[in-house]
């Protein structure tokens, strides 16, 4: 209903009073009619149900009394603008945020026969939800921008880390073959191993940033969970006054997970648990093998899962908030973004798992995570050492980073491969075509997914498959959340390696796709 129609309804005489009130009460906006008196006094002549309920007043308390008497707070909010509407003699609209919420106010002056403003219609529309949606939309736009920025940072950062880890792999392998004092050699070898380990851990930073900002399908790999839980917990509690206890049984099934993403979830929950105990305490991390059947009322497919429980003895979560804690932007923390648990929920859902919480105020909270398990994958095959990985073959490397091409060429040469390097998809297609015509077909390709300003692996593989339907290409990228990385087979690739990767891991991938016993479902390795 238009404001002018409301004004006309409010100004009607005594005829149809019941009809007027029924119509006014049907309006969800707050509506009131004020009599304009001297000395800026506004006496309430009519008010609808929304107006009365918002001010928590009965009709008898409002009608006939001044605005200042029935609600000093609302009178303070409206007084200046009421006077302005009367003096200007026209409708004014403005927004006001108060303890009542965020409202769009309209003040419509009504004039008598002498042209003086004798009455004032007041309407207020609650736009709190509208403003929240707009804020969420703006936040989403910001996150999308962060996602684009994060993707660029991740790509460049992981390219650098690939050079670092690749050269460390070469150094470790070459150094281990040197003669000399065994103790000193082993000490330096261990230091190089620690540097390599730290470099791989650094990729978690970009992975977390990407997952937070833009999500991404997980790169699933059969992974033992005990070490992941211990390392993630130690990292999250570093420097805090909170300790931890583990209850991890022997024979815990490995799970099919994206290690970086699940590491992010665990760290987030551990940090939340620590923050719930500002005076210190103990976080308990337990896990068990669970076979879900019809007896389990969970929104999961029947089958084998690993159930992880993370419990604290902190403040707990109020009952009215339990259904909201996984909602985007919901938070009870003053400085919280409301995205931590929402991101955790999204990650677990994309793993075909489930996350839930049990909590009691003053007694603490327990988060439970169910992850699809792979009981037969308990003995995860470890990458073969480079000494076992030597196998002759011709490899075409495509990457726009010169320093990375140089590192890969040396790494492949050490592994016994003859490598040819090109900088983009155009060169890769032409080089592969010429080699095929000359009878010197490449045994495999390693292709960077994205090449800024030129053709990357995603476009190049389409043309390469037209030249050779049996081309064996490995897609590689620092954009680990790109859909191509998690669905590489659909795009024509035989395997995937996420930057950074070590020499041993690359060797195993090459051996598996070049070998005569190439499995029909190919191979997927998440190496970051």
Beta strands, then each sheet from edge to edge (+ up, - down):
strand 1: 30-37
strand 2: 41-47
strand 3: 92-98
strand 4: 101-111
strand 5: 117-126
strand 6: 221-223
strand 7: 242-248
strand 8: 255-257
strand 9: 281-292
strand 10: 303-311
strand 11: 354-360
strand 12: 364-372
strand 13: 393-398
strand 14: 417-422
strand 15: 444-448
strand 16: 473-477
strand 17: 495-498
sheet 1: 2+ 1- 5+ 4- 3+
sheet 2: 6+ 8-
sheet 3: 7+ 9+ 10- 12+ 11-
sheet 4: 14+ 13+ 15+ 16+ 17+
end
